[in-house]
Amino acid sequence: MSNNPIFPESVQPGRHYSFAADMKLNAWAIVAVMVAVLARWLLHHHADWPGLLRSAIALTPLLPSLLYVQSIKRWIGGMDEMQRRIQLEACLFATTGTVFVTTALSLLEGIGVLQHSRLQQGLGWEGTFAVIILLYVLANFIVNRRYR
Amino acid sequence: MKNRLRALRTTKEWSQSDLAEKLGVSRQTVNAIETERYDPSLPLAFKVSRVFKLPIEEIFEPDGQ
């Protein structure tokens, strides 16, 4: 147990918000999104580049994403036991909820309900990321209320 | 699990933040333990016991006793 617990509210909107703490946690997520947008732009405008190079560019967002996972792991590791439980419950809800949503979309797509819809090809990484964040924020709010 | 944390803390005239600092946890965690919404782990219960210089069973009591 750490003697200097990290307070989750330091990265949530409110009077305890700290930009430094937010960046310490979320900087790699911002880098990952920027790299993903740049990679997509490069791949769109350079369809003639060799397949190996295009594959390498397409996979570049994974590196900052892995570093983001590491910073989340460090952030959760620095919390006290109850805060850690809240965050883990919220993360579990967000990931299982996202699996539920993507599976539901896949099943609906299988019977042709989503034809001619933007969701026909699934959520894509942007949609999946948005669903995870949305469910995490919702779960965090609900679980926090339980211990308040 | 029932506990006497709030009574013991007020006897010492500590705020929740004071106790949180001594225990190395957040104020929200101290509040959740005092309101019996959260049961601390055994290591944290031992830490509480050390801070108040009392045996664990004089601070925490299982439900139904």
Backbone of each chain as ProteinMPNN parsed JSONL, in Angstrom:
{"seq_chain_A": "MSNNPIFPESVQPGRHYSFAADMKLNAWAIVAVMVAVLARWLLHHHADWPGLLRSAIALTPLLPSLLYVQSIKRWIGGMDEMQRRIQLEACLFATTGTVFVTTALSLLEGIGVLQHSRLQQGLGWEGTFAVIILLYVLANFIVNRRYR", "coords_chain_A": {"N_chain_A": [[0.838, -1.206, 0.0], [0.546, 2.189, -0.854], [2.051, 5.092, 0.631], [1.468, 7.523, -0.285], [-1.242, 8.01, -1.62], [-2.777, 7.932, -4.875], [-5.151, 10.151, -6.122], [-8.093, 9.49, -7.741], [-9.893, 11.508, -8.479], [-8.312, 13.579, -9.289], [-7.93, 13.491, -11.972], [-10.364, 13.865, -13.008], [-13.127, 15.908, -14.113], [-13.721, 18.73, -12.062], [-13.302, 20.223, -8.755], [-10.958, 19.133, -7.778], [-9.378, 18.655, -9.917], [-6.357, 18.144, -11.744], [-4.176, 19.321, -14.078], [-1.577, 18.454, -14.561], [-1.563, 15.896, -13.373], [-3.475, 14.697, -14.955], [-2.23, 14.734, -17.466], [-0.034, 13.151, -16.894], [-1.222, 10.706, -16.673], [-2.836, 10.455, -19.032], [-1.396, 11.222, -21.307], [-0.164, 9.453, -23.161], [-2.39, 8.344, -24.382], [-3.409, 10.462, -25.824], [-1.271, 10.848, -27.564], [-1.427, 8.398, -28.907], [-3.89, 8.621, -30.268], [-3.301, 10.804, -31.939], [-1.198, 9.731, -33.468], [-2.596, 7.658, -34.69], [-4.429, 9.051, -36.283], [-2.664, 10.409, -37.973], [-1.393, 8.203, -39.177], [-3.523, 7.057, -40.524], [-4.063, 9.098, -42.36], [-1.68, 9.127, -43.847], [-1.735, 6.541, -44.967], [-4.006, 6.718, -46.521], [-3.297, 8.624, -48.428], [-1.081, 7.548, -49.646], [-1.289, 5.104, -51.185], [0.258, 3.635, -52.83], [2.587, 2.825, -51.577], [4.929, 0.292, -50.368], [3.632, -2.876, -49.165], [4.654, -3.843, -46.72], [5.663, -1.559, -45.469], [3.309, -0.082, -45.287], [1.872, -1.737, -43.566], [3.446, -1.526, -41.263], [3.093, 1.201, -40.691], [0.339, 1.237, -40.252], [0.206, -0.168, -37.894], [1.517, 1.401, -36.039], [0.066, 3.006, -34.066], [-0.26, 1.207, -32.011], [1.984, 1.11, -30.373], [2.192, 3.592, -28.74], [-0.245, 3.054, -27.497], [0.237, 0.779, -25.961], [2.042, 1.873, -24.166], [0.324, 3.594, -22.908], [-1.348, 1.798, -21.588], [0.495, 0.868, -19.765], [0.9, 3.211, -18.249], [-1.621, 3.444, -17.109], [-1.656, 1.149, -15.568], [0.346, 1.754, -13.722], [-0.822, 3.966, -12.518], [-3.136, 2.881, -11.315], [-1.875, 1.122, -9.592], [-0.798, 2.873, -7.73], [-2.869, 3.667, -6.173], [-5.058, 3.715, -3.234], [-6.513, 0.851, -1.521], [-9.374, 0.855, -1.733], [-9.964, 2.765, -3.704], [-8.7, 1.521, -5.802], [-10.259, -0.743, -6.092], [-12.643, 0.44, -6.941], [-11.852, 1.55, -9.41], [-11.073, -0.769, -10.796], [-13.486, -2.168, -10.897], [-14.941, -0.395, -12.484], [-13.419, -0.463, -14.847], [-13.722, -3.143, -15.53], [-16.47, -3.25, -16.004], [-16.594, -1.493, -18.184], [-15.034, -2.818, -20.169], [-16.304, -5.359, -20.437], [-18.83, -4.481, -21.121], [-18.306, -3.24, -23.567], [-17.521, -5.443, -25.096], [-19.974, -6.743, -25.094], [-21.561, -4.892, -26.531], [-20.232, -4.84, -29.066], [-20.504, -7.519, -29.784], [-23.289, -7.719, -29.931], [-23.772, -5.964, -32.072], [-22.455, -7.374, -34.081], [-24.026, -9.691, -34.221], [-26.446, -8.573, -35.043], [-25.662, -7.551, -37.481], [-25.185, -9.912, -38.759], [-27.736, -10.878, -39.354], [-28.546, -9.098, -41.152], [-29.736, -6.711, -40.362], [-28.355, -4.35, -40.025], [-27.752, -3.41, -42.524], [-26.799, -1.016, -45.004], [-26.197, 0.789, -43.064], [-24.037, 2.86, -41.019], [-22.888, 1.303, -39.16], [-22.501, -1.134, -40.228], [-19.99, -2.165, -40.803], [-19.019, -2.678, -38.313], [-17.87, -1.148, -35.189], [-15.402, 0.06, -35.527], [-12.082, 1.334, -34.651], [-12.251, 3.853, -33.514], [-14.93, 4.091, -32.698], [-15.106, 1.921, -30.917], [-13.291, 2.719, -28.947], [-14.6, 5.029, -28.079], [-16.945, 3.907, -26.978], [-15.872, 2.372, -24.889], [-14.761, 4.419, -23.259], [-17.07, 5.897, -22.632], [-18.633, 3.983, -21.235], [-16.886, 3.481, -19.133], [-16.784, 5.966, -17.788], [-19.451, 6.162, -16.987], [-19.692, 3.845, -15.352], [-17.768, 4.425, -13.416], [-18.918, 6.62, -12.146], [-21.242, 5.441, -11.086], [-20.198, 3.371, -9.388], [-18.6, 4.875, -7.66], [-20.54, 6.329, -6.288], [-21.647, 4.373, -4.703], [-19.846, 4.051, -2.619], [-19.874, 6.456, -1.356]], "CA_chain_A": [[0.0, 0.0, 0.0], [1.357, 3.388, -0.957], [1.802, 6.108, 1.648], [1.0, 8.707, -0.988], [-2.21, 7.49, -2.589], [-3.169, 8.766, -5.997], [-6.583, 10.391, -6.028], [-8.674, 9.447, -9.084], [-10.589, 12.745, -8.843], [-7.361, 14.551, -9.842], [-7.993, 13.459, -13.438], [-11.764, 13.991, -13.408], [-13.566, 17.292, -14.007], [-14.156, 19.1, -10.708], [-12.363, 21.13, -8.066], [-9.684, 18.454, -7.501], [-8.71, 18.361, -11.188], [-4.983, 18.619, -11.916], [-3.75, 19.111, -15.464], [-0.334, 17.661, -14.531], [-1.923, 14.489, -13.108], [-4.2, 14.241, -16.144], [-1.251, 14.47, -18.526], [0.799, 12.024, -16.463], [-1.982, 9.486, -16.955], [-3.462, 10.33, -20.353], [-0.585, 11.739, -22.421], [0.052, 8.43, -24.191], [-3.652, 8.144, -25.116], [-3.469, 11.562, -26.793], [-0.266, 10.531, -28.591], [-1.951, 7.266, -29.694], [-4.932, 9.129, -31.181], [-2.631, 11.634, -32.961], [-0.462, 8.817, -34.359], [-3.59, 6.918, -35.477], [-4.96, 9.97, -37.303], [-1.579, 10.625, -38.947], [-1.202, 6.946, -39.918], [-4.66, 6.912, -41.45], [-3.872, 10.094, -43.431], [-0.574, 8.65, -44.692], [-2.171, 5.35, -45.711], [-5.009, 7.159, -47.495], [-2.661, 9.398, -49.499], [0.067, 6.83, -50.228], [-1.737, 3.721, -51.427], [1.277, 2.976, -53.662], [3.73, 2.423, -50.762], [4.98, -1.171, -50.203], [2.738, -3.452, -48.16], [5.323, -3.966, -45.417], [5.707, -0.215, -44.888], [1.921, 0.281, -44.951], [1.502, -2.506, -42.363], [4.165, -0.926, -40.127], [2.429, 2.482, -40.375], [-0.998, 0.941, -39.699], [0.331, -0.702, -36.523], [2.237, 2.327, -35.141], [-0.681, 3.462, -32.867], [-0.221, 0.21, -30.931], [3.092, 1.384, -29.439], [1.729, 4.494, -27.657], [-1.357, 2.432, -26.763], [0.845, -0.086, -24.94], [2.605, 2.762, -23.137], [-0.834, 4.102, -22.167], [-1.753, 0.714, -20.674], [1.498, 0.867, -18.683], [0.67, 4.337, -17.327], [-2.844, 3.126, -16.345], [-1.261, 0.144, -14.57], [1.096, 2.47, -12.674], [-1.795, 4.839, -11.849], [-3.969, 2.033, -10.442], [-0.976, 0.583, -8.563], [-0.51, 3.9, -6.718], [-4.076, 4.037, -5.417], [-5.326, 2.899, -2.047], [-7.252, -0.367, -1.882], [-10.766, 1.076, -2.134], [-9.94, 3.448, -5.008], [-8.303, 0.506, -6.783], [-11.432, -1.586, -6.332], [-13.59, 1.233, -7.741], [-11.341, 1.658, -10.785], [-11.102, -2.083, -11.44], [-14.892, -2.479, -11.202], [-15.324, 0.455, -13.619], [-12.727, -0.991, -16.042], [-14.351, -4.427, -15.877], [-17.774, -2.92, -16.587], [-16.366, -0.878, -19.501], [-14.553, -3.798, -21.157], [-17.345, -6.367, -20.726], [-19.901, -3.759, -21.815], [-17.884, -3.041, -24.962], [-17.628, -6.768, -25.745], [-21.412, -6.971, -25.265], [-22.042, -4.022, -27.618], [-19.678, -5.284, -30.352], [-21.123, -8.815, -30.108], [-24.67, -7.439, -30.338], [-23.716, -5.397, -33.428], [-22.062, -8.447, -34.984], [-25.193, -10.559, -34.391], [-27.425, -7.832, -35.846], [-25.108, -7.474, -38.834], [-25.326, -11.267, -39.308], [-29.087, -11.11, -39.897], [-28.8, -8.067, -42.16], [-30.466, -5.549, -39.828], [-27.536, -3.126, -40.109], [-27.411, -3.095, -43.913], [-26.889, 0.402, -45.384], [-25.965, 1.636, -41.896], [-22.596, 3.093, -40.776], [-22.413, 0.266, -38.232], [-22.417, -2.412, -40.928], [-18.608, -2.656, -40.711], [-18.617, -2.686, -36.905], [-17.664, 0.177, -34.596], [-14.099, 0.645, -35.85], [-11.337, 1.589, -33.411], [-12.718, 5.108, -32.884], [-16.202, 3.782, -32.034], [-14.834, 1.031, -29.779], [-12.647, 3.567, -27.943], [-15.637, 5.918, -27.533], [-17.852, 3.103, -26.133], [-15.127, 2.038, -23.662], [-14.662, 5.626, -22.42], [-18.422, 6.218, -22.164], [-19.03, 3.007, -20.215], [-15.995, 3.663, -17.975], [-17.231, 7.164, -17.058], [-20.733, 5.792, -16.376], [-19.435, 2.883, -14.269], [-17.014, 5.131, -12.38], [-19.9, 7.438, -11.436], [-22.136, 4.554, -10.317], [-19.461, 2.672, -8.322], [-18.193, 5.893, -6.683], [-21.727, 6.674, -5.458], [-21.871, 3.284, -3.736], [-18.94, 4.192, -1.466], [-19.883, 7.833, -0.873]], "C_chain_A": [[0.876, 1.26, 0.0], [1.029, 4.359, 0.175], [1.308, 7.407, 1.023], [-0.01, 8.272, -2.053], [-2.515, 8.482, -3.698], [-4.682, 8.927, -5.923], [-7.185, 10.437, -7.419], [-9.35, 10.753, -9.488], [-9.643, 13.804, -9.423], [-7.358, 14.533, -11.367], [-9.447, 13.518, -13.932], [-12.183, 15.452, -13.259], [-14.087, 17.588, -12.599], [-13.077, 19.905, -10.026], [-11.03, 20.475, -7.734], [-8.868, 18.198, -8.763], [-7.298, 18.95, -11.222], [-4.532, 18.281, -13.336], [-2.506, 18.224, -15.514], [-0.636, 16.179, -14.326], [-2.621, 13.889, -14.324], [-3.214, 13.86, -17.247], [-0.366, 13.273, -18.188], [0.095, 10.701, -16.797], [-2.327, 9.357, -18.438], [-2.615, 10.776, -21.545], [-0.419, 10.706, -23.533], [-1.218, 8.14, -24.981], [-3.784, 9.222, -26.189], [-2.492, 11.297, -27.936], [-0.801, 9.412, -29.5], [-2.996, 7.74, -30.701], [-4.285, 9.948, -32.304], [-1.892, 10.752, -33.971], [-1.448, 8.065, -35.259], [-4.155, 7.784, -36.598], [-3.913, 10.198, -38.396], [-1.372, 9.377, -39.811], [-2.319, 6.765, -40.944], [-4.499, 7.866, -42.642], [-2.79, 9.618, -44.395], [-1.021, 7.472, -45.566], [-3.188, 5.719, -46.8], [-4.348, 7.84, -48.698], [-1.49, 8.681, -50.162], [-0.269, 5.35, -50.399], [-0.684, 2.924, -52.205], [2.499, 2.507, -52.853], [3.731, 0.894, -50.565], [4.132, -1.664, -49.018], [3.347, -3.515, -46.777], [5.335, -2.613, -44.698], [4.309, 0.221, -44.448], [1.459, -0.457, -43.684], [2.145, -1.882, -41.122], [3.478, 0.379, -39.699], [1.071, 2.225, -39.709], [-0.916, 0.504, -38.24], [1.005, 0.271, -35.546], [1.412, 2.801, -33.936], [-0.632, 2.462, -31.712], [0.871, 0.517, -29.903], [2.691, 2.391, -28.351], [0.565, 3.916, -26.859], [-0.824, 1.528, -25.652], [1.424, 0.751, -23.803], [1.482, 3.365, -22.282], [-1.317, 3.054, -21.15], [-0.8, 0.668, -19.479], [1.247, 2.028, -17.702], [-0.613, 4.122, -16.516], [-2.506, 2.145, -15.219], [-0.545, 0.814, -13.39], [0.132, 3.33, -11.84], [-2.643, 4.031, -10.859], [-3.133, 1.469, -9.289], [-0.704, 1.572, -7.438], [-1.714, 4.281, -5.878], [-4.188, 3.252, -4.12], [-6.301, 1.789, -2.443], [-8.69, -0.122, -2.338], [-10.86, 1.762, -3.497], [-9.62, 2.447, -6.112], [-9.506, -0.386, -7.124], [-12.44, -0.85, -7.22], [-13.14, 1.269, -9.208], [-11.405, 0.312, -11.501], [-12.536, -2.488, -11.785], [-15.351, -1.681, -12.423], [-14.696, -0.06, -14.922], [-13.377, -2.299, -16.5], [-15.696, -4.187, -16.555], [-17.584, -2.383, -18.008], [-15.944, -1.921, -20.538], [-15.632, -4.846, -21.468], [-18.524, -5.712, -21.464], [-19.569, -3.565, -23.284], [-17.949, -4.358, -25.735], [-19.1, -7.069, -26.041], [-21.933, -6.17, -26.466], [-21.539, -4.524, -28.975], [-20.277, -6.635, -30.771], [-22.549, -8.607, -30.598], [-24.698, -6.889, -31.768], [-23.384, -6.474, -34.453], [-23.246, -9.374, -35.266], [-26.247, -9.881, -35.274], [-26.976, -7.736, -37.303], [-25.292, -8.823, -39.546], [-26.696, -11.538, -39.9], [-29.502, -9.971, -40.837], [-29.539, -6.837, -41.681], [-29.694, -4.243, -40.051], [-27.124, -2.764, -41.543], [-27.672, -1.616, -44.193], [-26.721, 1.328, -44.18], [-24.449, 1.8, -41.732], [-22.014, 1.985, -39.9], [-22.25, -1.095, -38.909], [-21.015, -3.026, -40.822], [-18.126, -2.726, -39.256], [-18.363, -1.272, -36.411], [-16.393, 0.853, -35.075], [-13.379, 0.986, -34.56], [-11.827, 2.843, -32.705], [-14.002, 4.845, -32.083], [-15.998, 2.925, -30.796], [-14.249, 1.833, -28.62], [-13.701, 4.45, -27.257], [-16.576, 5.144, -26.595], [-17.166, 2.755, -24.817], [-15.101, 3.244, -22.714], [-16.027, 5.959, -21.807], [-18.847, 5.279, -21.029], [-18.182, 3.142, -18.951], [-16.463, 4.851, -17.121], [-18.534, 6.856, -16.307], [-20.512, 4.877, -15.167], [-18.718, 3.555, -13.103], [-17.971, 5.953, -11.504], [-20.768, 6.551, -10.519], [-21.401, 3.914, -9.135], [-19.014, 3.655, -7.249], [-19.328, 6.251, -5.743], [-21.97, 5.645, -4.374], [-21.037, 3.474, -2.473], [-18.961, 5.592, -0.856], [-20.751, 7.981, 0.376]], "O_chain_A": [[1.829, 1.364, 0.771], [-0.114, 4.443, 0.624], [0.793, 8.283, 1.717], [0.323, 8.178, -3.234], [-2.512, 9.696, -3.494], [-5.407, 7.96, -5.69], [-6.841, 11.317, -8.208], [-9.393, 11.092, -10.671], [-10.096, 14.805, -9.979], [-6.84, 15.458, -11.994], [-9.731, 13.259, -15.102], [-11.669, 16.161, -12.394], [-14.813, 16.781, -12.019], [-12.058, 20.236, -10.632], [-10.061, 21.174, -7.436], [-7.795, 17.599, -8.7], [-7.067, 20.082, -10.798], [-4.509, 17.118, -13.74], [-2.382, 17.358, -16.38], [-0.064, 15.316, -14.993], [-2.394, 12.732, -14.679], [-3.34, 12.811, -17.877], [0.005, 12.487, -19.06], [0.738, 9.713, -17.154], [-2.141, 8.297, -19.036], [-3.079, 10.712, -22.684], [-0.521, 11.042, -24.713], [-1.136, 7.731, -26.139], [-4.21, 8.949, -27.312], [-2.817, 11.486, -29.108], [-0.646, 9.475, -30.719], [-2.988, 7.311, -31.855], [-4.659, 9.817, -33.47], [-1.951, 10.994, -35.176], [-1.178, 7.855, -36.442], [-4.338, 7.317, -37.722], [-4.228, 10.184, -39.586], [-1.198, 9.478, -41.025], [-2.078, 6.369, -42.084], [-4.764, 7.493, -43.785], [-2.957, 9.695, -45.613], [-0.716, 7.422, -46.757], [-3.219, 5.102, -47.865], [-4.776, 7.659, -49.838], [-0.96, 9.174, -51.158], [0.384, 4.473, -49.832], [-0.727, 1.695, -52.237], [3.372, 1.845, -53.415], [2.672, 0.267, -50.589], [3.95, -0.964, -48.022], [2.669, -3.277, -45.778], [5.06, -2.523, -43.502], [4.138, 0.815, -43.383], [0.756, 0.106, -42.845], [1.505, -1.723, -40.082], [3.301, 0.635, -38.508], [0.699, 2.892, -38.744], [-1.825, 0.758, -37.449], [1.059, -0.005, -34.347], [1.986, 2.989, -32.863], [-0.926, 2.815, -30.57], [0.715, 0.228, -28.717], [2.829, 2.093, -27.164], [0.396, 4.241, -25.683], [-1.359, 1.509, -24.544], [1.314, 0.389, -22.631], [1.662, 3.615, -21.09], [-1.648, 3.381, -20.01], [-1.218, 0.459, -18.34], [1.363, 1.86, -16.488], [-0.697, 4.56, -15.369], [-2.983, 2.272, -14.091], [-0.791, 0.49, -12.228], [0.256, 3.41, -10.618], [-2.841, 4.443, -9.716], [-3.611, 1.352, -8.161], [-0.413, 1.165, -6.313], [-1.611, 5.114, -4.977], [-3.5, 2.249, -3.928], [-6.843, 1.785, -3.549], [-9.178, -0.813, -3.232], [-11.696, 1.413, -4.331], [-10.181, 2.506, -7.206], [-9.734, -0.733, -8.282], [-13.019, -1.437, -8.134], [-13.935, 1.048, -10.12], [-11.751, 0.254, -12.681], [-12.779, -3.079, -12.837], [-16.055, -2.203, -13.288], [-15.349, -0.09, -15.965], [-13.558, -2.532, -17.695], [-16.025, -4.831, -17.551], [-18.313, -2.763, -18.924], [-16.443, -1.909, -21.664], [-15.85, -5.182, -22.632], [-19.137, -6.333, -22.332], [-20.435, -3.705, -24.148], [-18.378, -4.387, -26.889], [-19.432, -7.586, -27.108], [-22.654, -6.703, -27.31], [-22.315, -4.625, -29.926], [-20.526, -6.872, -31.953], [-22.976, -9.239, -31.565], [-25.534, -7.29, -32.577], [-23.944, -6.498, -35.549], [-23.453, -9.795, -36.405], [-26.859, -10.517, -36.133], [-27.783, -7.826, -38.228], [-25.521, -8.879, -40.754], [-26.826, -12.328, -40.836], [-30.654, -9.891, -41.261], [-29.933, -5.998, -42.491], [-30.285, -3.18, -40.239], [-26.255, -1.917, -41.749], [-28.634, -1.036, -43.689], [-27.058, 2.51, -44.252], [-23.672, 0.989, -42.236], [-20.805, 1.755, -39.895], [-21.908, -2.084, -38.261], [-20.867, -4.246, -40.76], [-16.923, -2.825, -39.015], [-18.612, -0.305, -37.131], [-16.296, 2.08, -35.043], [-13.977, 0.94, -33.485], [-11.832, 2.917, -31.476], [-14.148, 5.307, -30.952], [-16.62, 3.154, -29.759], [-14.646, 1.661, -27.467], [-13.704, 4.603, -26.035], [-16.961, 5.656, -25.544], [-17.782, 2.829, -23.753], [-15.38, 3.112, -21.522], [-16.126, 6.265, -20.619], [-19.354, 5.723, -19.999], [-18.674, 2.947, -17.84], [-16.531, 4.758, -15.895], [-18.7, 7.237, -15.148], [-21.073, 5.104, -14.096], [-19.024, 3.287, -11.941], [-17.844, 5.975, -10.279], [-20.994, 6.868, -9.351], [-21.911, 3.909, -8.015], [-19.038, 3.328, -6.062], [-19.114, 6.452, -4.547], [-22.429, 5.967, -3.278], [-21.467, 3.102, -1.381], [-18.177, 5.894, 0.043], [-20.872, 9.08, 0.918]]}, "seq_chain_B": "MKNRLRALRTTKEWSQSDLAEKLGVSRQTVNAIETERYDPSLPLAFKVSRVFKLPIEEIFEPDGQ", "coords_chain_B": {"N_chain_B": [[-19.544, -5.22, 8.242], [-19.219, -3.921, 11.492], [-17.88, -0.888, 12.997], [-15.788, 1.2, 15.159], [-14.623, 3.424, 14.245], [-15.2, 6.179, 13.645], [-15.914, 7.212, 16.157], [-13.549, 6.785, 17.609], [-11.796, 8.356, 16.149], [-12.843, 10.954, 16.464], [-12.517, 11.229, 19.182], [-9.783, 11.536, 19.327], [-9.667, 13.954, 18.147], [-9.162, 14.221, 15.412], [-9.362, 15.023, 11.948], [-11.084, 13.581, 9.104], [-9.337, 13.701, 7.002], [-6.879, 13.935, 8.337], [-6.679, 11.403, 9.535], [-6.733, 9.852, 7.247], [-4.297, 10.54, 6.099], [-2.511, 9.523, 7.981], [-3.026, 6.83, 7.645], [-2.377, 6.406, 5.043], [-4.229, 6.437, 2.982], [-7.049, 7.506, 0.924], [-9.266, 10.304, 1.751], [-11.856, 9.715, 1.115], [-11.884, 6.962, 1.368], [-11.535, 6.599, 4.132], [-13.928, 7.769, 4.98], [-15.766, 6.002, 3.782], [-15.221, 3.668, 5.198], [-15.898, 4.449, 7.806], [-18.64, 4.894, 7.51], [-19.431, 2.41, 7.094], [-19.626, 1.358, 4.543], [-17.629, 0.234, 3.238], [-15.474, -2.455, 3.761], [-12.369, -2.696, 5.288], [-9.231, -4.114, 4.112], [-7.295, -6.805, 5.605], [-4.531, -5.99, 6.07], [-4.919, -3.169, 6.096], [-6.684, -2.906, 8.214], [-5.029, -3.711, 10.312], [-3.256, -1.608, 10.234], [-4.913, 0.488, 11.035], [-5.397, -0.371, 13.584], [-2.823, -0.113, 14.672], [-2.461, 2.664, 14.484], [-4.372, 3.635, 16.298], [-3.554, 2.349, 18.515], [-4.828, 0.082, 19.552], [-6.319, -3.201, 19.983], [-7.417, -5.047, 17.066], [-9.978, -6.217, 17.342], [-11.218, -4.498, 19.088], [-11.853, -2.388, 17.596], [-13.026, -3.156, 15.162], [-15.934, -5.087, 14.424], [-17.496, -8.109, 13.675], [-20.498, -8.523, 11.647], [-23.62, -9.321, 13.247], [-22.819, -9.896, 15.827]], "CA_chain_B": [[-18.771, -5.208, 9.483], [-19.368, -2.677, 12.269], [-16.603, -0.396, 13.535], [-15.842, 2.384, 16.036], [-13.599, 4.328, 13.715], [-15.57, 7.589, 13.776], [-15.847, 7.566, 17.583], [-12.128, 6.845, 18.002], [-11.165, 9.507, 15.472], [-13.29, 12.213, 17.085], [-11.885, 11.281, 20.505], [-8.424, 12.078, 19.12], [-9.845, 15.255, 17.481], [-8.575, 14.192, 14.07], [-10.309, 15.091, 10.834], [-10.965, 12.402, 8.226], [-8.105, 13.881, 6.213], [-5.745, 13.61, 9.227], [-6.599, 9.942, 9.665], [-6.384, 9.32, 5.919], [-2.856, 10.741, 5.911], [-1.799, 8.565, 8.853], [-3.224, 5.474, 7.131], [-1.894, 6.318, 3.654], [-5.356, 6.197, 2.069], [-7.763, 8.752, 0.615], [-10.302, 10.681, 2.716], [-13.071, 8.986, 0.716], [-11.783, 5.6, 1.918], [-11.822, 6.706, 5.578], [-15.361, 8.018, 5.099], [-16.495, 4.774, 3.422], [-15.065, 2.703, 6.307], [-16.681, 4.96, 8.942], [-20.073, 4.731, 7.237], [-19.584, 0.948, 6.93], [-19.913, 1.006, 3.147], [-16.457, -0.494, 2.743], [-14.717, -3.191, 4.781], [-10.942, -2.638, 4.933], [-8.484, -5.375, 4.044], [-6.621, -7.12, 6.87], [-3.388, -5.082, 6.299], [-5.383, -1.826, 6.46], [-7.25, -3.013, 9.565], [-3.876, -3.724, 11.233], [-2.716, -0.254, 10.249], [-5.843, 1.254, 11.87], [-5.135, -0.844, 14.95], [-1.545, 0.484, 15.117], [-2.647, 4.116, 14.629], [-5.136, 3.901, 17.532], [-2.929, 1.564, 19.6], [-5.875, -0.784, 20.119], [-6.452, -4.444, 19.216], [-8.395, -4.967, 15.962], [-11.336, -6.564, 17.771], [-11.834, -3.373, 19.805], [-12.227, -1.377, 16.594], [-13.94, -3.775, 14.194], [-16.757, -6.165, 14.975], [-18.255, -8.721, 12.576], [-21.964, -8.404, 11.728], [-24.323, -10.387, 13.954], [-22.239, -10.185, 17.153]], "C_chain_B": [[-18.947, -3.864, 10.196], [-17.99, -2.202, 12.742], [-16.813, 0.869, 14.366], [-14.899, 3.473, 15.543], [-13.934, 5.809, 13.935], [-15.433, 8.043, 15.237], [-14.395, 7.726, 18.032], [-11.447, 8.073, 17.395], [-11.568, 10.815, 16.14], [-12.725, 12.36, 18.507], [-10.487, 11.903, 20.396], [-8.45, 13.475, 18.497], [-9.11, 15.325, 16.144], [-9.692, 14.377, 13.051], [-10.162, 13.809, 10.015], [-9.679, 12.488, 7.404], [-6.866, 13.543, 7.046], [-5.556, 12.104, 9.308], [-6.175, 9.313, 8.337], [-4.878, 9.412, 5.687], [-2.06, 9.735, 6.738], [-1.885, 7.137, 8.306], [-2.682, 5.295, 5.711], [-2.998, 5.949, 2.688], [-6.05, 7.538, 1.792], [-8.83, 9.039, 1.681], [-11.603, 9.936, 2.408], [-13.068, 7.567, 1.304], [-12.085, 5.604, 3.411], [-13.32, 6.89, 5.79], [-16.171, 6.747, 4.822], [-16.378, 3.719, 4.526], [-15.938, 3.139, 7.481], [-18.182, 4.737, 8.738], [-20.429, 3.266, 6.943], [-20.056, 0.558, 5.534], [-18.767, 0.191, 2.569], [-15.748, -1.162, 3.914], [-13.242, -3.194, 4.409], [-10.324, -4.03, 4.852], [-7.811, -5.615, 5.399], [-5.39, -6.209, 7.089], [-3.828, -3.678, 6.71], [-5.984, -1.829, 7.872], [-6.125, -3.026, 10.616], [-3.26, -2.325, 11.358], [-3.576, 0.647, 11.146], [-5.576, 0.922, 13.336], [-3.848, -0.207, 15.511], [-1.708, 1.981, 15.383], [-3.362, 4.443, 15.944], [-4.582, 3.151, 18.749], [-3.966, 0.725, 20.353], [-5.9, -2.096, 19.34], [-7.562, -4.319, 18.158], [-9.818, -5.21, 16.46], [-12.002, -5.475, 18.615], [-12.261, -2.257, 18.843], [-13.27, -1.937, 15.628], [-14.681, -4.94, 14.843], [-17.568, -6.772, 13.828], [-19.757, -8.521, 12.756], [-22.546, -9.576, 12.504], [-23.691, -10.752, 15.273], [-22.63, -9.093, 18.148]], "O_chain_B": [[-18.838, -2.805, 9.578], [-17.057, -2.995, 12.871], [-17.856, 1.518, 14.294], [-14.442, 4.321, 16.308], [-13.082, 6.593, 14.352], [-14.904, 9.12, 15.515], [-14.052, 8.672, 18.741], [-10.635, 8.736, 18.04], [-10.727, 11.687, 16.359], [-12.487, 13.474, 18.975], [-10.067, 12.684, 21.25], [-7.408, 14.109, 18.333], [-8.518, 16.346, 15.794], [-10.824, 13.943, 13.267], [-9.218, 13.044, 10.216], [-9.023, 11.479, 7.146], [-5.919, 12.942, 6.54], [-4.446, 11.59, 9.172], [-5.374, 8.378, 8.299], [-4.262, 8.491, 5.152], [-1.071, 9.168, 6.271], [-0.962, 6.339, 8.47], [-2.545, 4.17, 5.231], [-2.768, 5.246, 1.704], [-5.682, 8.567, 2.357], [-9.245, 8.143, 2.415], [-12.353, 9.573, 3.314], [-14.114, 7.042, 1.688], [-12.797, 4.732, 3.908], [-13.914, 6.256, 6.662], [-17.134, 6.448, 5.528], [-17.32, 2.964, 4.766], [-16.633, 2.321, 8.084], [-18.903, 4.428, 9.686], [-21.563, 2.939, 6.596], [-20.778, -0.423, 5.353], [-18.916, -0.462, 1.536], [-15.458, -0.525, 4.927], [-12.888, -3.649, 3.321], [-10.824, -4.988, 5.44], [-7.768, -4.718, 6.241], [-5.216, -5.698, 8.196], [-3.198, -3.056, 7.567], [-5.814, -0.872, 8.628], [-6.259, -2.422, 11.68], [-2.809, -1.917, 12.428], [-3.056, 1.458, 11.911], [-5.534, 1.799, 14.199], [-3.799, 0.185, 16.676], [-1.177, 2.511, 16.359], [-3.008, 5.406, 16.624], [-5.079, 3.302, 19.865], [-3.987, 0.664, 21.582], [-5.544, -2.116, 18.162], [-8.524, -3.573, 18.343], [-10.751, -4.512, 16.062], [-13.212, -5.517, 18.836], [-12.94, -1.308, 19.235], [-14.264, -1.28, 15.316], [-14.144, -5.667, 15.679], [-18.247, -6.052, 13.094], [-20.237, -8.368, 13.88], [-22.033, -10.693, 12.431], [-23.985, -11.819, 15.811], [-22.242, -9.153, 19.315]]}, "name": "protein", "num_of_chains": 2, "seq": "MSNNPIFPESVQPGRHYSFAADMKLNAWAIVAVMVAVLARWLLHHHADWPGLLRSAIALTPLLPSLLYVQSIKRWIGGMDEMQRRIQLEACLFATTGTVFVTTALSLLEGIGVLQHSRLQQGLGWEGTFAVIILLYVLANFIVNRRYRMKNRLRALRTTKEWSQSDLAEKLGVSRQTVNAIETERYDPSLPLAFKVSRVFKLPIEEIFEPDGQ"}
